[in-house]
Amino acid sequence: MSAFPGLRDHLLAHAVRSGDFVLKSGARSQWFIDAKQSTCRPDGMLLVADAALEVIPEDATAIGGLTMGADAVAFGVAAVAATRGRMLHSFSVRVAVKDHGGGGRLAGVLVPGDRVVITEDTVTRGVSMLEAAEVVRRLGATPVLLLPVVDRGRSAAPLARDAGIAYRPLVTADELGAPDD
C-alpha cells in the first residue's frame, strides 16, 4: 500500500500509460509514466507538495534538479512550502552550460551551504538526479536527499546509496502495479 494513496491514485488516473514505448535509456517498455500529467495539474501539484513536505528533512534549504523533469516539482513544492512558513530556495540545473547572461548550468536560487533536495518527476536509473547532485556540489551546496515523484526503474536506490545520498521516492513502480520489464 502506498504511503501517499491520493498521489498514487492521481498518477494512475493521469500519468500511467500502456503500450509500446522506448525509454530514455533506449530500452523498450510496455508501460510509461508521464508524471508531468500529475505534477503540472493544480490538484496533482498539491498532492506532490503535500507528500514531498512530509519527507523532506527539516534542515533542507533548497529543492531542484535537472530541467525539465524537476522543474514543476521543485517550484510547486517551494511555493506550497512558503504558504506554510517554510522557505526553500528552488532552482533548475540546465542540461548544458549557458554561454550568455550569467552563464553556467544553474537557473534560480542556490547558495553555497544550502542543504539540497534533488527531485525529478520520474526516475528510471537515477543518472539525471546524480548529475544534478554533482552540479550542486560544485556550487558549494550539499545534496541531502534524492526525491523522485515516481521510481519507475527500481534501480536508483543503489546508485544513491553509492553516492552517499538518502533516497526516498514518493511512489514506486510496484505501487502503480507496473509489470517487471
Rosetta blueprint (number, residue, H / E / L):
1 M L
2 S L
3 A L
4 F L
5 P H
6 G H
7 L H
8 R H
9 D H
10 H H
11 L H
12 L H
13 A H
14 H H
15 A L
16 V E
17 R E
18 S E
19 G E
20 D E
21 F E
22 V E
23 L L
24 K L
25 S L
26 G L
27 A L
28 R E
29 S E
30 Q E
31 W E
32 F E
33 I E
34 D L
35 A L
36 K H
37 Q H
38 S H
39 T H
40 C L
41 R L
42 P H
43 D H
44 G H
45 M H
46 L H
47 L H
48 V H
49 A H
50 D H
51 A H
52 A H
53 L H
54 E H
55 V H
56 I L
57 P L
58 E L
59 D L
60 A L
61 T L
62 A E
63 I E
64 G E
65 G E
66 L E
67 T L
68 M L
69 G L
70 A L
71 D H
72 A H
73 V H
74 A H
75 F H
76 G H
77 V H
78 A H
79 A H
80 V H
81 A H
82 A H
83 T H
84 R L
85 G L
86 R L
87 M L
88 L L
89 H E
90 S E
91 F E
92 S E
93 V E
94 R E
95 V E
96 A E
97 V E
98 K E
99 D L
100 H L
101 G L
102 G L
103 G L
104 G E
105 R E
106 L E
107 A E
108 G E
109 V L
110 L L
111 V L
112 P L
113 G L
114 D L
115 R E
116 V E
117 V E
118 I E
119 T E
120 E E
121 D E
122 T E
123 V E
124 T L
125 R L
126 G L
127 V H
128 S H
129 M H
130 L H
131 E H
132 A H
133 A H
134 E H
135 V H
136 V H
137 R H
138 R H
139 L L
140 G L
141 A L
142 T E
143 P E
144 V E
145 L E
146 L E
147 L E
148 P E
149 V E
150 V E
151 D E
152 R L
153 G L
154 R L
155 S L
156 A H
157 A H
158 P H
159 L H
160 A H
161 R H
162 D H
163 A H
164 G L
165 I L
166 A E
167 Y E
168 R L
169 P L
170 L L
171 V E
172 T E
173 A L
174 D H
175 E H
176 L H
177 G L
178 A L
179 P L
180 D L
181 D L
